[in-house]
Amino acid sequence: MRVIRSKEFTADKAWGAIDVANMNGITTRLHWTNEPYQWHVNDGEEVFAVLDGVVDMHVRDSGREYSVVLSTGDVFFAEVGCEHVALPRCEARILVVEHQGSV
């Protein structure tokens, strides 16, 4: 058994993470950040759950860009091929579930 107090978690650098679980190649990681990530497309599907903070998620689709505000408790699902970038408004803690080794 393991309990992780997500609101207490910080990292030495933006997007630092701790591994929560690896279930047959699907990883669950808790990230801490206060800086944007990078535009990317994951190797597979991705679940992105905001545990603390506010994140502007920008998505590019069919040549246009749009964004959605994700608040504490919100979940974003990126299908295969979904180009996106997360921009936290301040400190944020995010649970990410994706294929091991994904960007």
Secondary structure, 3 states (H helix, E strand, C coil): CCCCCHHHCCCCCCCEEEEEEEECCEEEEEEEECCCCCCEECCCCEEEEEEECCEEEEEEECCEEEEEEECCCCEEEECCCCEEEEEECCCEEEEEEEECCCC
